[in-house]
């Protein structure tokens, strides 16, 4: 069983329509739905860690959008180079 399979088995989104989490351009309303599902998820942090570690370029992962994850990565890289 992979890391993401384990996380997914315990995720609030398990069994949800995945199109809610993988948006087409202009699907901002669905992003709010996906983030709401993620907000109450017991494995939200693990999901986000997986998305960051595997550089997931699309979708809502751990309650974050692609843009938010890019910002997190930038901040982590900046913090790492500052030390």
C-alpha positions in Angstrom: 0.0 0.0 0.0 1.4 3.4 -1.0 1.5 6.4 1.2 -1.3 8.1 -0.7 -3.5 5.0 -0.6 -3.2 5.0 3.2 -4.0 8.7 3.4 -6.9 8.4 1.0 -8.4 5.4 3.0 -8.7 7.8 6.0 -9.5 11.0 4.1 -12.8 12.9 4.3 -12.8 13.0 0.5 -12.8 9.2 0.1 -15.7 8.3 -2.1 -16.2 11.9 -3.2 -16.4 12.9 -6.9 -12.8 13.7 -7.8 -13.8 16.3 -10.3 -14.5 18.6 -7.2 -10.8 18.4 -6.4 -9.4 18.7 -10.0 -10.9 21.8 -11.4 -11.2 23.1 -14.9 -10.3 26.7 -15.5 -12.9 29.0 -14.0 -14.1 26.3 -11.5 -13.5 28.5 -8.4 -16.9 27.6 -6.9 -15.9 23.9 -6.7 -12.6 24.9 -5.1 -14.6 26.2 -2.1 -16.5 22.9 -1.9 -13.2 20.9 -2.0 -11.6 23.1 0.6 -14.6 22.7 2.9 -14.3 18.9 2.6 -10.6 19.1 3.4 -11.2 21.4 6.4 -12.6 18.6 8.5 -10.3 15.9 7.3 -8.2 13.9 9.8 -5.3 13.4 7.3 -5.2 16.9 5.7 -1.6 17.5 6.8 -0.4 14.1 5.4 -2.2 14.8 2.1 -0.5 18.2 1.8 2.8 16.7 2.7 2.3 14.1 -0.1 1.4 16.8 -2.6 4.4 18.9 -1.8 6.8 15.9 -1.8 5.5 14.7 -5.1 5.1 18.2 -6.6 1.4 17.7 -7.5 0.8 20.4 -10.0 -3.0 20.1 -10.3 -5.9 19.8 -7.9 -6.8 20.6 -4.3 -4.6 18.6 -1.9 -4.7 19.1 1.8 -7.0 22.0 1.4 -4.5 23.9 -0.8 -4.7 25.0 -4.4 -1.8 24.7 -6.9 -1.0 28.4 -6.3 -0.9 28.0 -2.6 1.4 25.0 -2.8 3.8 26.9 -5.1 3.9 29.6 -2.5 4.6 27.1 0.3 7.4 25.6 -1.7 8.9 29.0 -2.4 8.8 29.9 1.3 10.4 26.6 2.3 13.2 27.0 -0.3 13.8 30.6 0.9 13.9 29.5 4.6 16.3 26.7 3.7 18.7 29.0 1.8 18.5 31.5 4.6 20.0 29.1 7.2 
